């Protein structure tokens, strides 16, 4: 990590701490800005911009035990719910809210802030990245949403989350991997390092299974992919697709963050773009100018 990146992260951390009302090296915020209020749990709703898709049940139970003994030590961050009268939407702290429910609390300390949809997603993504709570795909999907739904550039996004532009670009490339490989990343069988090594593999699904079954490390995975790419082209390429078409598929997949298949039949054919959620479809339509 460069000194510039470390500086960006420190600045971002201070900004997030100020937003959450925490005290740090900077001058403390006014008492009114720092004050948390007790809000009934039934008035609070999960955030639509929560980048985490999976919450570990064991971690929630352990946190609930701690809350029963010591209470909620850090308030969650919420905003007025845009669709529910007298309701609030979680921006950061959903795990604490879930644990508080399991601990059978009736209310939870919360900081209420007026945040736009884009700000809510930024804060939720940054908080989870700083706590290292996201899987590689959850992080990549968060970046994709900020790019597609809120028209961030990669440079601006990198500054917001305190990462390098190359890190953001490399993480987003993971979204172009086949679904079976993504499943192995989601359940922890493959790391982000393994996934990056498989990006340019001729048969990523088959190689991913080999990596998992043989328990290969990242360096060994890179050598496995290199060996596969050096095999005769008749084994590397799919029947009926030239190297140029396969290269075009990879380039489009990386640019869109979605799986793209090009079927060329002598100058005629079709381009198939696969998406896994309505959010991904909305992002694609925004890029194509159909919706704003």
N, C-alpha and C positions, 0 to 999 in steps of 0.2 A: 504494500500500500504506500502511495506517495505521500509526501508531506502535505500536498494540496488536498488530497482526499481526506487525510486525517483532519485537516483544518475544516473542510466542509462538514465532516461528521460532527466535530465538536460544536460548530455553529448550529447545525441542525438540532443537536441534542439540547442546546440551551434554548432554542426556539420552541421545541416541543415541551421542555420543562416549564417554560413560561406559560405556554398555553394550558398546561395541566395544573398550573398554580403551584408548582414545586419551587423550593428555594435552592439556589446553587451558587456559583461564583458570581453571577450577576446580581445587581441590586434586587431586593425582594419586591414583588408586585404589591400593589395596594391590597389592604386586607379584604376589601369587598371583592376584588378579582380573584383572590385566593380562596375565598370561603366556599366550602362545600355545603350542600344541603341534603338532608335526609329525604329520599324520595321512595314512596312505596314501590315494591318490586312489580306489582301488577300494572303500574303505569309505564314501565320501561319495556321496550321492545328491542329485539336483536337488530343490529345494523344491516342495512342492505349492502353496505360497502365493506363488510367484513371480508378480508382476503382469505382468512382461514376457512377451509372446508371441513377439516377434521379436528375434533377436540378429544384428547385422550381421556377416557373415562377414569382411569386410575389417577391422573393428575387432578381432575376435578374433585374426586373423592378426597384426596390428600389435602387439597386447598380448603374443602368444606370442613374437614377436621380442624384445620388451623383457624378457620373463621369462627368455629364454635368456641374455641379456646381463647382467641385473642381479638376476635372481631375483624372487620375489614379495615386494614391498615392504610390503604391508599384508595382514594375515591376513584370511581370510574368517570369517564368523560361522556356526556350526552349532549344532544341538541334537541330543541323542540321538534316533535315528530311532525313532518309536513302533512300527514294524512290522518292523524289520530288526535282528536281534541283532548287537551290536557295530558297528552302522552309524550313520551320522550324516546328518542332513538339512540342506541349505543353507538358511539364513535370509537372509543377505546375502553377495554376492560370487560369484554364479554365473558371471559373465563371467570372473572371474579363474580359477575352477575349470576352465572350458572351455578357457581359454587355456593353463593349466598342462598339461592333457591334450595339447593340440596341441604344446606344447613338449617333450612326452615326459618330464615329471617323474614321479617315483614317489610323491611326497608333497607336501603343501602346509601352510603354517602356518595354524592355525585356532584361534579362540576358541570354546570349548564353553560354552553356556549352557542352562539348563533353562527353556524357554519354552513357554507354552501355544499352542494353535493360533491363538487371537486375537492374542496378543502377536507370534507369528511373522509373521502377515500384516501387522500394524501396522508392525513394524520393516522388513519387506521393502518395503512401500509407501512409508514415510517415507524410507528410504535412496535409493530410486529417484527420488522426487520431489526430494529435495535435490540429487541429481546431475543432475536434468533428463534422465533416461534413458527416461522413459515417453512413449509416444504419448498424445494426448488420450483415446482410447478405452481404453487400458490403465489410465490413471489413473482414468477413470470406472468401469471394471469393478472396480477395486480398492476404490473407495468403496462400490460396490453390494454387494460381498461382505461388507465390514465391517458394513454396515447389515443385510443379510439373514441372514448366517450367524452373526454375533456380536452382533446386537441393539444396535448402536450407534444413538444418535440423531444427526441431522445436526449438532447443536450440539457434542456430544461428539466426533464424528468430526473436525469442523473444528479443534478444539483439539488433537487428537492429531497431525494432519498439518501444523499451523501455517498453515492457510489460513482465509479467511473462510467463513462459512456460505453466503453467496451464491455464492462460487467453487465450493464442493462441489456445491451445487444445480444450478448452471449446467452443470458438467461432466457430472453424471449425466443431465441432459436430453439429452445427445448420444446416449445409448443408445436413445432413441426414434426416431432417424433411420432411414430405410430402409436396408437392407443395401447397396445399390449406393453410397450416399453414405458409409457407414461404410468401405467398401473404399477409397474415394478418400482418406479420412482416414488409414487405416492405411498406405497406400503413399506418403503425403506429398504427394499432389496437392492436398489441401485442408488448411488449418490449422484450429486450434480456433476462431479468429476467423471464418473462412469458415463453419464448421459452425454456430456460434451464430447467424449471420445467416440460415442456411437453416432454422432450427428452425420458424419460423412461415410458411415459404413454402408457397404452394398446391400447387406441384409440385416438391418439393425435388430429385428425381432429375434432371429435365430442366434445372432451373436450375443444379444442380451441374455437369452436363456443359458448360453454357454458361460457367460460371466457369472451369473447367479449360481449355476450348478457347480462350477469349479471354484467359486469364491475367489475370483480374481480381483486384484487391486487395480487402481486406475492405470498405473504404468503397464501392467500386464494386459489390461484391456486395450490400451493404445497399440501395443504390439500385435494383439489379436486382430484388430481392425486393419492395421497396416498389412498384415499377412493376407487378409481376405481381399484387400484391394489389389494386391499383386498377383492374384490368381488369374488365369486366362479369362479374357473378357466374356467368353461365351457363358461362363459360370457367374459372372458378376451382373450382367445385364438381363433384364427381363425380355422375353421373346417379343419381337415387333417394335421395340423402342430403341432408338439410336442413342448414342452417348449425348448428343446435343439436346434431345428431348428430355432425357433424365436430368441433365444439367439445368435445363429450364425449369423443370419441376422443383428441383432443390432451391433454385434462386427465388421462385415465386413463393414457395413455402416459407422461406426465411423472411421475405419481405412482408408477407401478410400475417405471419405467425399462425398459419393454418395449413393443413395438409392439402396439397394441390396435385391433381393428376391430369396429365395432358395426353390425350389420345389423338394421335396424328395418323391420318389415312390418306397419304399421298396429297397433302395440301389441304385436306378437309378433316374435320374431327371435332373434338369438344374439349373444354377445360372444366374439370370438376373440382370445386372447392368444398372441402368437408369442414363442418363446424360442429362443436360439441355442446353448445349452449346458445340460448337466445341472445345472451350478451355478446358472444362472438359474432353472431349474425348481424346484430345491430352495429357493432364496430365495423364490420365489412361494408355494410350499406352506407355508413357515414363516410368511409373512405371513398366509396364510389359516387358519393354526392346525392344519394337517393333520399337520405334523411339528414336532418341537422340537429 
